[in-house]
């Protein structure tokens, strides 16, 4: 028999569903934190923590660009400012979105998805000294769909720098253009030239109802003893939820969290149809997780908080 508990933490209330072991993620009760209104769709975020300030890179759909916003509490953000726009001189990036940003050697490195007329997707690379003025490092994609499973799209890069191995590691999504199908993996010594695994490293599990259709758009956090993945699970093409998995090497033998999904749509609200594209930051006594929420065709950014640094996983 399922158990239902109601908690109140400070000014935020939430419902814990499933069972006692499900992660206790608290949705911000004020609704979306960015997007909608005059801004239109702002989605697919990446957040850096700079002292007491949060720096959010996002996809600004009406502008076909990657934009930056800042804030001090994770809830209130400045109006997006474009940092990388579409490039009409190439045939693969008339729409720029889904950024991954890394600070290394005093520079901001950004990998992003370039899309062409809604037909295909590839991944590009640019560098900035200040995190705002980015210079493309090539007029060609650094990653394109070349393997059969990637079909017409590689997108949603997430890149980390591994100090011990002295390489960049990228997890990305590949497959269909509307929503990719699975998660791939590639490595690079310079951020520009990448070597792929030939097959996906993380695919949908048909035995799991919440992710039986597709798994995509992950964030990977390297921890002391493993790699923690936040990812989207699709039950069908429209209904998405957020889950966790972990792996010793970040490549194979992924173990799903038994309490998945950790964040699900709330009926009758702004994220009633889908919760997807997670990005989480660990802090001393909590985790902050921003995500896309959708109700109908309206897509905005929301925030969920896990009170306590231990996720139980």
C-alpha positions as CSV (number, residue, x, y, z in Angstrom):
1,X,0.0,0.0,0.0
2,X,1.4,3.4,-1.0
3,X,2.0,5.9,1.7
4,X,1.6,9.7,1.4
5,X,3.2,12.2,3.6
6,X,2.9,16.0,3.7
7,X,5.9,18.1,4.7
8,X,6.4,21.8,5.1
9,X,9.9,23.2,5.0
10,X,10.1,27.0,5.7
11,X,7.7,28.5,3.2
12,X,7.8,25.6,0.7
13,X,5.3,22.8,0.8
14,X,5.5,19.6,-1.2
15,X,4.1,16.1,-1.6
16,X,6.2,13.0,-1.2
17,X,4.8,10.2,-3.4
18,X,5.8,6.7,-4.2
19,X,7.3,5.5,-0.9
20,X,9.7,6.2,2.0
21,X,12.8,5.9,-0.1
22,X,12.0,8.5,-2.8
23,X,14.2,11.5,-2.8
24,X,12.6,14.4,-1.0
25,X,12.7,17.1,-3.6
26,X,10.8,20.3,-2.8
27,X,9.3,22.2,-5.7
28,X,9.5,26.0,-5.3
29,X,5.9,26.9,-4.4
30,X,6.0,30.2,-6.3
31,X,6.0,28.3,-9.6
32,X,8.4,29.0,-12.5
33,X,11.5,31.1,-11.7
34,X,12.2,32.2,-15.3
35,X,10.5,32.3,-18.7
36,X,7.0,32.9,-19.9
37,X,5.3,36.3,-20.4
38,X,7.3,38.7,-22.6
39,X,10.4,36.4,-22.5
40,X,8.6,33.5,-24.1
41,X,10.2,30.1,-23.7
42,X,13.5,30.1,-21.7
43,X,14.6,26.5,-21.2
44,X,17.5,24.0,-21.0
45,X,19.6,25.6,-18.3
46,X,23.2,25.3,-17.1
47,X,24.1,27.0,-13.8
48,X,27.5,28.0,-12.3
49,X,28.0,29.1,-8.8
50,X,30.3,32.1,-8.5
51,X,30.8,33.0,-4.8
52,X,27.3,34.1,-3.6
53,X,26.0,34.5,-7.1
54,X,24.4,32.0,-9.4
55,X,25.1,32.3,-13.2
56,X,22.5,30.7,-15.4
57,X,23.1,29.9,-19.1
58,X,19.8,29.1,-20.9
59,X,18.3,28.6,-24.3
60,X,16.1,31.6,-25.3
61,X,13.8,30.1,-27.9
62,X,12.4,33.3,-29.4
63,X,15.9,34.7,-29.9
64,X,17.4,31.3,-31.1
65,X,20.3,32.0,-28.8
66,X,22.0,31.1,-25.6
67,X,21.6,33.7,-22.9
68,X,22.9,34.5,-19.4
69,X,21.0,35.5,-16.3
70,X,22.3,36.0,-12.7
71,X,20.8,35.8,-9.3
72,X,21.6,35.4,-5.6
73,X,19.0,33.0,-4.4
74,X,18.3,30.6,-7.3
75,X,14.8,32.0,-7.6
76,X,15.0,35.6,-8.8
77,X,17.0,36.1,-12.1
78,X,18.0,39.0,-14.2
79,X,16.5,39.4,-17.7
80,X,18.4,37.1,-20.1
81,X,21.2,38.6,-22.1
82,X,22.3,36.9,-25.3
83,X,25.9,35.6,-25.2
84,X,25.9,33.4,-28.3
85,X,23.5,33.8,-31.2
86,X,22.7,31.9,-34.4
87,X,25.2,31.9,-37.2
88,X,23.8,32.4,-40.7
89,X,27.2,31.7,-42.3
90,X,27.1,28.0,-41.5
91,X,24.6,25.4,-42.5
92,X,24.1,23.8,-39.0
93,X,23.5,26.5,-36.4
94,X,20.5,28.8,-37.3
95,X,19.2,28.0,-33.8
96,X,21.6,27.9,-30.8
97,X,20.6,26.2,-27.6
98,X,21.3,23.6,-24.8
99,X,24.6,25.0,-23.5
100,X,27.2,23.3,-21.3
101,X,29.7,25.7,-19.7
102,X,33.1,24.9,-18.0
103,X,35.6,27.3,-16.5
104,X,39.2,26.1,-17.1
105,X,42.5,27.9,-17.2
106,X,40.8,31.3,-16.7
107,X,38.5,30.8,-19.7
108,X,34.8,30.0,-20.2
109,X,34.4,27.0,-22.5
110,X,30.9,26.4,-23.9
111,X,29.6,23.5,-25.9
112,X,26.2,24.1,-27.4
113,X,23.6,22.5,-29.8
114,X,23.4,24.0,-33.2
115,X,20.2,23.1,-35.1
116,X,19.3,23.7,-38.7
117,X,15.7,24.4,-39.8
118,X,14.5,21.9,-37.3
119,X,15.9,19.0,-39.3
120,X,19.1,18.1,-37.5
121,X,21.4,18.9,-34.6
122,X,25.1,19.0,-34.0
123,X,27.4,20.3,-31.2
124,X,29.6,23.3,-31.4
125,X,32.3,24.8,-29.2
126,X,33.2,28.4,-28.3
127,X,35.5,30.2,-25.7
128,X,35.1,33.4,-23.7
129,X,37.3,35.4,-21.4
130,X,34.4,36.9,-19.4
131,X,31.6,34.3,-19.8
132,X,29.7,36.7,-22.1
133,X,31.6,37.3,-25.3
134,X,32.1,33.9,-26.9
135,X,34.3,33.2,-29.9
136,X,33.5,30.1,-31.9
137,X,36.5,27.7,-32.2
138,X,35.4,26.2,-35.5
139,X,32.9,26.9,-38.3
140,X,32.2,23.1,-38.2
141,X,30.5,21.1,-35.5
142,X,32.8,19.3,-33.0
143,X,30.3,16.5,-32.8
144,X,27.9,15.4,-35.5
145,X,25.6,12.4,-35.9
146,X,27.7,9.7,-37.5
147,X,26.6,6.5,-35.8
148,X,23.4,4.6,-36.8
149,X,21.8,5.1,-33.3
150,X,22.4,8.9,-33.5
151,X,20.2,9.2,-36.6
152,X,19.9,12.9,-37.4
153,X,20.8,14.6,-34.1
154,X,23.4,14.9,-31.4
155,X,22.5,17.5,-28.8
156,X,22.4,18.4,-25.1
157,X,26.1,18.1,-24.3
158,X,27.3,18.0,-20.7
159,X,31.1,18.3,-20.3
160,X,33.4,18.0,-17.3
161,X,37.2,18.2,-17.1
162,X,38.8,15.2,-15.4
163,X,42.0,16.5,-13.7
164,X,43.3,13.0,-13.0
165,X,42.9,11.7,-16.5
166,X,43.6,15.1,-18.1
167,X,40.7,14.9,-20.6
168,X,37.3,16.4,-21.2
169,X,34.4,14.0,-20.9
170,X,31.1,14.6,-22.6
171,X,27.8,13.0,-22.2
172,X,25.3,13.8,-25.0
173,X,22.0,12.8,-26.4
174,X,21.5,11.3,-29.9
175,X,18.7,10.1,-32.1
176,X,15.5,11.7,-33.3
177,X,15.4,15.5,-33.8
178,X,12.2,16.2,-31.8
179,X,13.4,14.2,-28.7
180,X,16.6,12.2,-28.9
181,X,16.6,8.5,-27.9
182,X,19.6,7.7,-25.7
183,X,22.8,9.1,-24.1
184,X,26.3,8.8,-25.7
185,X,29.8,9.5,-24.4
186,X,32.9,11.0,-25.9
187,X,36.3,12.3,-24.7
188,X,38.7,15.0,-25.9
189,X,42.1,16.4,-25.0
190,X,41.4,19.9,-26.4
191,X,37.6,20.3,-26.3
192,X,37.6,20.5,-30.1
193,X,38.4,17.0,-31.3
194,X,36.3,14.2,-29.8
195,X,36.4,10.4,-29.8
196,X,33.1,8.8,-29.4
197,X,31.9,5.5,-27.9
198,X,30.3,3.7,-30.9
199,X,27.2,2.8,-28.9
200,X,25.0,4.6,-26.3
201,X,26.2,4.3,-22.7
202,X,22.7,4.8,-21.2
203,X,19.5,3.7,-22.9
204,X,15.8,3.4,-21.9
205,X,14.9,0.5,-19.7
206,X,11.6,-0.9,-21.0
207,X,10.8,-2.4,-17.6
208,X,10.7,1.0,-16.0
209,X,7.4,2.7,-16.7
210,X,8.7,6.2,-16.3
211,X,11.5,5.8,-18.8
212,X,10.3,3.0,-21.1
213,X,10.3,5.2,-24.2
214,X,13.5,7.3,-24.1
215,X,16.2,8.6,-21.8
216,X,17.9,11.9,-22.7
217,X,19.5,15.2,-21.7
218,X,21.6,14.2,-18.7
219,X,23.8,16.1,-16.3
220,X,26.7,14.1,-14.7
221,X,28.4,15.0,-11.4
222,X,31.7,13.4,-10.6
223,X,31.7,12.4,-7.0
224,X,34.5,10.8,-4.8
225,X,33.6,7.2,-5.7
226,X,31.2,7.4,-8.6
227,X,29.5,9.5,-11.3
228,X,25.9,10.7,-10.5
229,X,23.6,11.2,-13.4
230,X,20.4,13.3,-13.5
231,X,18.4,12.5,-16.6
232,X,15.0,12.7,-18.3
233,X,12.9,9.6,-18.6
234,X,10.1,9.6,-21.2
235,X,7.1,7.3,-20.6
236,X,5.9,8.4,-24.1
237,X,6.9,11.2,-26.5
238,X,5.1,13.8,-24.4
239,X,5.3,12.7,-20.7
240,X,8.7,13.3,-19.1
241,X,10.0,12.9,-15.6
242,X,13.4,13.2,-13.9
243,X,15.5,10.4,-12.5
244,X,18.9,9.6,-11.1
245,X,21.5,6.9,-11.9
246,X,25.1,6.2,-10.9
247,X,28.1,4.5,-12.3
248,X,31.6,3.8,-11.0
249,X,33.3,5.0,-14.2
250,X,30.6,7.1,-15.8
251,X,30.4,4.9,-18.8
252,X,28.8,1.5,-18.1
253,X,27.0,-0.5,-15.4
254,X,24.6,2.3,-14.5
255,X,22.5,1.7,-11.5
256,X,19.1,3.4,-11.4
257,X,17.9,5.0,-8.2
258,X,15.2,2.8,-6.7
259,X,13.0,5.9,-5.9
260,X,12.8,7.1,-9.6
261,X,11.3,9.3,-10.8
262,X,12.5,12.0,-8.3
263,X,10.6,14.9,-9.9
264,X,7.3,14.4,-11.7
265,X,4.6,16.8,-13.2
266,X,2.1,18.2,-10.8
267,X,-1.4,18.1,-12.3
268,X,-3.2,21.4,-12.8
269,X,0.0,23.5,-12.6
270,X,2.6,25.0,-14.9
271,X,4.5,21.7,-15.1
272,X,1.5,19.5,-15.5
273,X,2.7,17.7,-18.7
274,X,6.4,17.3,-18.3
275,X,9.4,17.8,-16.0
276,X,12.7,17.6,-17.9
277,X,16.3,18.8,-18.6
278,X,17.5,18.8,-15.0
279,X,20.6,20.7,-13.7
280,X,21.6,20.3,-10.1
281,X,24.2,22.0,-7.8
282,X,25.3,20.5,-4.5
283,X,25.7,22.9,-1.6
284,X,26.7,22.4,2.0
285,X,23.3,21.4,3.3
286,X,21.2,21.0,0.2
287,X,20.9,20.4,-3.5
288,X,19.3,22.9,-5.9
289,X,17.9,21.5,-9.1
290,X,16.5,23.6,-11.9
291,X,14.4,21.9,-14.6
292,X,12.1,22.6,-17.6
293,X,8.4,22.4,-16.9
294,X,5.7,22.3,-19.5
295,X,2.0,22.7,-19.6
296,X,0.6,22.4,-23.1
297,X,3.0,24.3,-25.3
298,X,4.2,26.7,-22.6
299,X,7.7,25.8,-21.3
300,X,9.4,27.5,-18.4
301,X,12.2,26.9,-15.8
302,X,11.4,25.7,-12.3
303,X,13.4,24.9,-9.2
304,X,13.3,22.0,-6.8
305,X,15.4,21.7,-3.6
306,X,16.6,18.6,-1.7
307,X,17.2,19.6,1.9
308,X,20.3,17.7,3.1
309,X,23.4,17.0,1.1
310,X,23.0,13.2,1.2
311,X,20.7,12.1,-1.6
312,X,20.6,8.6,-0.1
313,X,22.2,7.3,-3.4
